[in-house]
Amino acid sequence: MKTGTKHQNKTKTTEKKKKKKKQKKKRKVVNTKRTKEEKTHARKKNPYSNQAHLSKYRNLKKEIQSVKLKMLKKIIKITELY
């Protein structure tokens, strides 16, 4: 069952519509601050860019591990001498 009169129900719906309009206006203000270049960049984002970034990260990890191993070997050699 619905509660309230027809007039009360109408005012509730109009209030909801007004809130939505205010929210849309707030969003528009935020979006206008972005430059055209930023908007086009967001749309034309390269799907493989993230994958490329990941592969670079993996390669760096491997290099760091190899350097750590080399340093450990040098430390072991030095400790064996003493």
N, C-alpha and C positions, 0 to 999 in steps of 0.2 A: 504494500500500500504506500501511496505517496503521502508525504506529510506536508502541511502548509497549503496555502491557496495558490491559485495560478499566478497571481501577481508576485508572491514571494519567490516562487520557482523561477519566474522570468528574471527577477533582479539577481538571483544567484548566478544564472547563466551569463547575464551581461557582465557581472563582476569578473567571472572567469575569463571572458573574452578580453576584458580590459587588461587583466593581468598578463594574458598571453601577448597582447599588443606591446605592452611595456617591455616584456622580456625580449621580443623581437627587436624593438628599438635599441635595447642595450646591446644585443648581439651585433646589430648593424654598425653601431659606433665602434665596437672593437674591431670588426672586419675592415672598416675603412682605414684604419691606421696602418694596415699592411700595404706595402708597395705593390705595384703591378708585377715586378720581377719575382717577388716572394710568392705571389699567387700562382704565376705560371710555373715557377719551380716546383711548387707543391703538386701541381697537376701533372707535370711532365717528369716526374721522378723516375729515375732509372731503376727498374726492378732488380737489376743485378748489382747495384751499388752496395747494398747491404751485404751480399755474398762476397763481394770483393773485399770489403772491409774485414769480414770474418777471416778470409784467407790470409790477409796481411797480418792479422792478429795471431793466427796459427803459426805463420812463418816466424814472427818475432818470438813467440814462445819457444819454438825449436832452437832458434839462435841462442836464446838465453840459457836453455838447458845445455847446449853444447859448450858454451863459455863456462858454465858452472862445472861441467865435467873436466874441462881443461884445467881450471883452477884447482880442483880437488886433486888431480893427478900431480900438479906441480907441488902442492902442499905435501902430498904423500912422499914425493921424492926428497923434498927438503927435510922432512922429519926423519926419513931413513938415513940421511947423511949424519944426523946428530945422534 
